[in-house]
Amino acid sequence: MNKRAKYVYNPTTLRYERHVVPLSIVLLRILGFVATAIVSGLIVVAFAFRFLDSPKERVLRLQYERSQQDFEELNGKVKDMQQRLGELEKRDNEVYRTIFEANPVPDSARARQIEREKEFNLVSSMDENELAHSLASTMTSIVNRMRFQNKSYDEIEKLVKDKEKMLAHTPAIQPLNNRELKRIASGFGYRIDPVYKTVKFHAGLDFAAPQGTPIYATADGVVRSAGNSGNGYGNHVIVGHGFGYETLYGHMFRVKAKAGQSVKRGEVIGWVGNTGKSTGPHLHYEVHKYGRPVDPIYFFYNDLSPEQYQQILKLAGSSNQSFD
């Protein structure tokens, strides 16, 4: 007898007969089992995907978190760059170009800055995905602004060099040694002519000094003329300094400089004398600005203190007779 076989009692035959399960029932049971297994498997898989990360997902999640941190850091750097660049642009216009008396960068060149600020604020409010697509264009905009600013600084560097050159070519010292401030004999303006005894305009300063006292160029420049041309200045030198400036040194005993020669501030160009229309050894010194004589007293700021400057102003302002 098969122990696994199942027997049931048949009241008709009054016997135990072997129970046979119909094939349809067997198939239904098999299908039910398979269906239950599939549903259970789907539930397990759904649970796993919902609450557990696969190795690939874990890698992707870490990459996303790092990317998010990078974006936040980059966004902060962009904001800092925007702020610093704005400060540089403001300093460029309000400080550097003011110092060198240069026109500020036109507003038209800065007009896009407002739009760029709006663009930056828009980018700041984006989520990570949008930010990823916008940072490249934002950085390109900043790079372009930096290039523009570098170009502006190149112009300012040229202004600095030009300013240094202008300062070197502007008369700024006394034309001879006058530490005691006692050698100014006659000032700029209307003075009594020593020969004709009439009031005439005196276009320079007279420095009384012993014959042979060295005379210095008061700024860098090029000698335009040197010698005696019969114009009353005797042996004299005219130096062109550029930037509209020219200086004249008259009544020299001997001229050292030659026409066409480049001279530096403080370089000896001759010696005090008494040549030409002169009543005694002295140096007649003039400063011209764009062809017109100006008072040389305002061009001694390099070697005088404020107190000395006030003293020399009084000496030059006294109404006395000129030496030429």
PEHU-V466541 format. One line per field, one symbol per residue. ss: DSSP state (A for helix, B for strand, O for the rest). burial: b if it has 9 or more other C-alpha atoms within 8 Angstrom, else e. A space follows every 10 residues. Layout:
# PEHU-V466541
ss: ???
burial: ???
This chain:
# PEHU-V466541
ss: OOOOOOBBBB OOOOBBBBOO OOAAAAAAAA AAAAAAAAAA AAAAAAAAAA AOOOAAAAAA AAAAAAAAAA AAAAAAAAAA AAAAAAAAAA AAAAAAAAAO OOOOOOAAAA OAAAAAAAAA AAAAOOOAAA AAAAAAAAAA AAAAAAAAAA AAAAAAAAAA AAAAAAAAOO OOOOOOOOOO OOOBBBOOBB BBOOOOOOBB BBOOBBBBOO OOOBBBOOOO BBBBBBBBOO OOOOBBBBBB BBOOBBBBBB BBBBBOOOOO OBBOOOOBBB BBBOOOOOOO OBBBBBBBBO OBBBOAAAAO OOOOOAAAAA AAAAAAAOOO BOOO
burial: eeeeeeeeeb eeeeeeeeee eeeeebeeee eeeeeeeeee eeeeeebbbe eebeeeebee eeeeeeebee beeebeebbe bbeebeebbb bbbbbbbbeb eeebeeeeee eeeeebeebb eebeebeeee bbebbeebbe bbeebbeebe ebbeebeebb eebeebebbb bbbbbeeeee bebbbbbbee bbbbeeeeee ebbbbbbbbb bebbbbbbbb bbbbbbbbee eebbbbbbbb bbebbbbbbb bbbbbebbbe eebbbeebbb bbbbbbbbee bbbbbbbbbe eebbbbbebb beebeeebbe bbbebbeeee bbbb
